[in-house]
Amino acid sequence: MLPVLPAGQPKFRRRKADRPDEIIAAAFEVFAQKGFAAARLDDIAARAGVSKGAIYLYFATKEDIFRAVVDQGVAPNLAHIQALAGAPNFPDTLRGAVGLIAHLAGATPLGGIVKMVIGEARNFPELARVWHDRLIVPALGGLTAAIAAAQARGEIRPGDPRHYAVSLISPLLVGVIWRETFLPIGAEPFDLPALATQHVETLLRGMVP
């Protein structure tokens, strides 16, 4: 995950080569807090400690910044899912992977970005397209392939591996949406890592022969 920058950090303390990463990190925060439509380039520039004009040196549009947030701020944290397919002892590997994803969802602004994509996809379909093509397809595909490989080794019961994959992910998505939507109005929170752990153990009881 890209580092979170304190607002207004003086420009002269940073190398020019660092600025794209700093702009992306700032945009990650601003998008999560304000959504895509309400996020202004002025907000991102202020958060990154650069001028608005400096943003245009690296990104032509706000959509380009969002693509960079997905590619550099989110995708690297999900890449380990694709490595599951060749890992031995699928249940233990799955426990570690889901635990890490739950930690990232609970400790970073990722949930705000998820809510933004869901809430604004109708007006900004390119957000959903980027999220689907660059994150959902490889992550869901990697988990599906891992389950299929575990089935071939006899570690997992027969069944549609893609359906299994969706069943594993769904509670975390619901937990993130709950946190982003209902916690601000005082709803009781869920412990995302604990939710993920309980769900994985319960589901594995039905998946493991």
Residue pairs with C-beta under 8 A, 6 or more apart in sequence:
1 73
1 74
1 76
1 77
1 104
1 108
2 21
2 24
2 25
2 28
2 72
2 73
3 21
3 25
4 25
4 28
4 29
5 22
5 25
5 26
5 47
5 48
5 49
7 46
7 47
7 49
8 46
8 49
9 22
9 48
9 49
10 49
11 49
11 50
14 22
14 49
19 48
19 50
19 54
19 57
19 58
20 58
20 68
21 72
22 48
22 49
22 50
23 44
23 45
23 48
23 50
23 54
23 55
23 58
23 59
23 65
24 65
24 68
24 69
24 72
24 73
25 48
25 73
26 44
26 45
26 47
26 48
27 39
27 44
27 47
27 48
27 65
27 66
27 68
27 69
28 69
28 73
28 109
28 113
29 47
29 109
30 39
30 43
30 44
30 47
31 39
31 66
31 69
31 109
31 112
31 113
31 116
32 109
32 110
32 111
32 112
32 113
32 116
33 109
33 112
34 43
35 116
35 119
35 120
36 62
36 66
36 116
36 120
36 124
36 127
37 120
37 123
37 124
39 62
41 52
41 55
41 62
42 52
44 55
44 65
45 51
45 52
45 54
45 55
48 55
55 65
59 65
59 68
63 124
63 126
63 127
66 127
66 130
67 130
67 134
69 113
70 130
70 131
70 134
70 135
71 134
74 110
74 113
74 135
75 134
75 135
75 138
77 100
77 101
77 104
78 101
78 135
78 138
78 139
80 97
80 100
81 97
81 101
81 138
81 139
81 142
81 143
81 146
82 138
82 139
82 141
82 142
82 145
83 142
84 90
84 93
84 94
84 97
84 142
84 143
84 145
84 146
85 142
85 145
85 146
85 148
85 149
86 149
87 93
87 146
89 155
90 146
90 147
90 149
90 150
90 153
90 155
90 156
91 155
91 204
91 208
93 146
94 146
94 168
94 200
94 204
95 197
95 200
98 168
98 172
98 196
98 197
98 200
99 193
99 196
99 197
101 172
101 196
102 172
102 192
102 193
102 195
102 196
102 197
103 192
103 193
104 110
105 111
105 172
105 175
105 176
105 192
106 179
106 191
106 192
106 193
110 176
111 176
111 177
111 179
111 180
112 180
114 173
114 176
114 177
114 180
115 176
115 177
115 180
115 181
116 127
117 127
117 128
117 131
118 177
120 127
121 127
121 128
140 162
140 165
140 166
140 169
143 165
143 168
143 169
144 161
144 162
144 164
144 165
145 161
147 156
147 161
147 164
147 165
148 161
150 156
151 157
151 158
151 159
151 161
154 209
155 208
155 209
156 164
156 207
156 208
156 209
157 206
157 207
157 208
157 209
159 207
164 207
167 203
168 199
168 200
168 203
171 195
171 196
171 199
172 192
172 195
172 196
172 199
175 190
175 192
175 195
175 196
176 192
178 187
178 189
178 190
179 189
179 190
179 192
183 189
